[in-house]
């Protein structure tokens, strides 16, 4: 599997380009602010063809460039229905401070021509790749994660694209519109904790980690119990 990741824009949001190998179709995960140039470079250098954009959630720092990326490559955007409204109205999901900063520029947002909706437990087969979708609300109502299969070669571990659900040593904030801390704790307890320790975590911000490392060291996963919501 080919995975090329780079931090995009002033928020440093990780954008990933994923393919079975060079010269193949590919998918793009979370094309944030100023991600178009980085995507184009990876695609050109590896002779790839993007066919889909997977969005872990609808926050502007993760979908800022979804429209130009989808338009350039005639790709389908995949997002959970609970966050779909943010494609056209991203200001509904950000803080007033961020909104004021962005309103100073000339930014237009709209849905791409082709949008498909994600749901919990969905098995996605795109570009020769397989992903399991988990609905993981808390950071936003429509947050999801994407996990590659566990049954590959031993030297190729499963990979979790965790968005802003899980970081190395931390978790996503829950104080923005659509955030819900009890829901986040429930997500961590029911979706993240049961995962295998060897799974590699590629988060929406910061460096990669593993599920085992986070179980052992992440303070938000220590002594976690399933809350009542």
N, C-alpha and C positions, 0 to 999 in steps of 0.2 A: 504494500500500500504506500502511496505517495501522499504525504501530508506536509504542506508548506504553510507556515503561519507567520504573521507579522502584526505588530501593533499599529493601529490606524488612528489618525486624527489626534486632536488635543486631549481626548479622553483615554488614549492608549488602549483602545478596544482591540482584542485579538480577533483577526480575521483569518480564517483557514480555507485553503483550497485543497480538496481531497480527491484522489483518483486512484485507480488500480495500478497505474504506472504511467510512464511517459507516452504521449501519442494517443491518449484515451479521452473519453468523456470525463467530466469532473463535476463536482458540486462545490459551491461556495457557502461557507458558514459565516453569518454575521458580518456583512460588508458595511462597516461603519464609516465615519467621516473620513473623506479623502482616501477611501480604500480602492477606488477604481484603478488608480495607477499601479498599485501593488498587485491587484488581481491580474491586470493586463500583463505585467512583467512575468508573473509565475506562469500564466497561460502561454505566453509567447515562448519562454525559455523551455517549457516542457511539452510544447505542441499539444495543448489540451483544448477541449471544447466544453465550456460550462453549459450544463443542461438544467440546473436547478440551483436556487438559493434557499438555504435552510436558515430560518430565524429562530434563535433560542427564545426570544421575546421581542416585544415591540418598542423598547426604549430607543430613543433617537440615536444614541451612540452605537447601537448594534444594527440599525437599519437605514442609516443616513444615506447610503449609496445604493440601496436595493433597486431603486428605479433605474438609474443609469446602467447598473450591472445587468439587470434583467433585460433592459432594452437593447443593450449592445449585443448580447449573445442569444436573444430570444429565449430566455430561460424562465422557468416557472418559479414563483416565490411561494414557499411553504411557511405557514404561520398558524398558530392556534387561534380559533375563532374568538376567544376572549381578549386577544390583543390585536385582532385584525383592524379595529378602528384606528389604531395608532399609526398605521401606514399612511393614512391621509391626514391625521390630526395628532402628530407626535407631541405637540405641546400639552396634550391631556395627560401625558404620563411623566412629566418632568417637574422639577422644582421651579418656583417663580424666579429664582436667581438665574437659572439656566435659560428659562424662557426669555427673560429680559436681554440676556447676552445674545441669543440667536435672533431676536426680533430686530437687532441692528443691521442684520444682513438681508440679502435678497434670496430667501430660500423658499422653494415651492415643493410641496410633498403631495403625492398621490399614489394610489395603488398601481402596481405594474399591470400590464394587460392580462397576464395570466397568474391568478392567485389560487392556490389550493390550501385546504385546511387540514391541520394536524389533529389527532386525537390520541388519548392515552392508549398505549398498547399497540399502536399502529406499527406494522412492519413495512418499512419503506425500502423499495428496491430501485435505486437510481444510479445511473452511470456504472453499472456493474458492481455497485456497492450495496450492502445491506445495513440498515439502521433500525433499531427499536426506539420508538418514541415513548417517553414517559412524560405525562403532564405533571409538572412540579411547581404548583403555585406557591406564592409567598413573596417573592421579589416583585412579580406582577401576577395578575390573575391568569394570564396565558403563558407563563413560563413553561418551557419544555427542555428536556435533555435528549441527546441522541447518542446511542450506544452501539458500537459495532459488535458482531457476534463473538461469543466465547469459544467457538469451536474451530478457530483457525489454527495454523501451525503454532507449536509451543513458543517459537521464537518471535511470534507476532502477537503481543497481548491485545486484549480488547481495549478499546478507547472510548472514553466518555467525553463528549462535548457538553460541558456543564453550564455554559452561559454564565449568568450571574447567580446561580444557585450555590455553587461551591467553588471556593478559591483555595489556594495553598495557605492554610492557617486561618481562613476566615470564611464568611458567607456573604451573600448579597444583602444590601440594606433593604429594610422593609418600611421605611418612613415616607416613601414617595407615593403619589396617587396610584391606587391599585395594590399597594403593598399590604401584607398581612402577616404579622410575626407568628401568631399561632399556626397559621397555614404553613409558614416556612418550617417551623419545628416539626410539624406533621410530615412534610415532604422529606426532611432530613431523616426522620425516624423510619419512615415507611418505604422510601425510595433509595436513599443513599446508603444507609447503614447495612441493608441486606446485600449490597453489591460485593463482589469478590475483591479481596485485597489487592490483587495484581493488576486490576484495571488502571490504565493510565488516564489521568484526568487532564484534559486540555480546557482550561477555564476561559471565561470572557475577558479577564484581566490578569496580568501577572504571569508567573512561570508555571510550568506543568508540575503535577504531583501525582500521587497514586491514592487510591481509596484506602489502602492499608496505612499509609503514612498519615492520612487525615483522621482515620479512626484513632490512631495512637497519639496524635499531637494537636489536632484542631480543638480548641476549647469549646466550640459550639457543638461538637459531637460527643463530648465527655458526659457520661451518665445521662444520656438523652433518653427520655421516656416519651411515648406517644401521647401527645396532649389531647384533651377533649375539645373538639371544635364544633 
